[in-house]
Amino acid sequence: MEGLMLADTGIVGSIPLAIGNLFNLQFFSISGEIPDSIGKLECIDVLPDLLGVRTVRLVGSKDTSLSNMSSLNFLALGRNQLEGPIPSELGSIGGLQALDLSRNNLSGVLPHTLYNLSMLKGFLVNSNLLSGTIPADIGNRLPNIGFINFSSNRFHGTIPPSVSNLSALATLALDGNNLSGYVPSTLGRLQSLIGLYLSDNKLEANDREGWEFVDMLANCSQLQRLILRNNSFSAKLPSSIANLSTTLKVLDLSDNRIS
């Protein structure tokens, strides 16, 4: 058997432990409590539209036995009804390249173990109830990351300057949180940056300081979307805005106090 889809079937009772013996299973979709034996399924393989990464999708539940899936490359748990804290054991899936926990009801802080996933290229936890701060050393812990989406949560604090060390980062979405302070000017070192989404926060800039990041973003030659809507940016818009990439398609500065 290569595919087993049991979600939303109305089946009651527990899932038999023998499911862990389906060693050729490639796609698994299920609601309810996941038995520990699922951790034996190390051959879960590719979805045609995901460019060869190995995938498991679980609907309506999460389980720490997933940490035994050492060969798992892609874990998609988005758009479910997951709630509570994210288990730190997920940080033990060393080969994970993409983690999607978006659009659930997950709460608490992001386990620091997730930042140890050095192979991670996509990190999506948007549209949850997560809180806490973004680690100061995030730029030293995710060397292969290309896509970060932490939007629509409750993160607070500042944007760590170390983000500028993420040389492969193409999209940084931090909109819809409670982030404050100045935008690090060092973001201009992100040569792969295509989209920067910082709207609906409490980020600042005034006539004395805070606009330096716009000067530096002129170095991001691939930048296409710069979304700064609904923050606490004030004073006169710097003339360096005219130096932004010629590839820029969307610039949103609305709902600020810019003169």
Buried (B, 14 or more C-beta within 10 A) or exposed (E): EEEEEBBEEEEEEEBEEEBBEBEEBBBBBBBBEBBEBBBBBEBBBBBEEBEEBBBBBBBBBBBBBBBBBEEBBBBBBBEBEBEEEBBBBBBBBEBBBBBBBBBBEBBEEBBEBBBEBEBBBBBBBBBBBBBBEBBEEBBEBBEBBBBBBBBBBBBBBBBBBBBBBBBBBBBBBBBBBEBBBBBBBBBBBBEBBBBBBBBBBEBBBBEEEBBBBBBBBBBBEBBBBBBBBBBBBBBEBBEBBEEBBEEBEEBBBEEBEBE
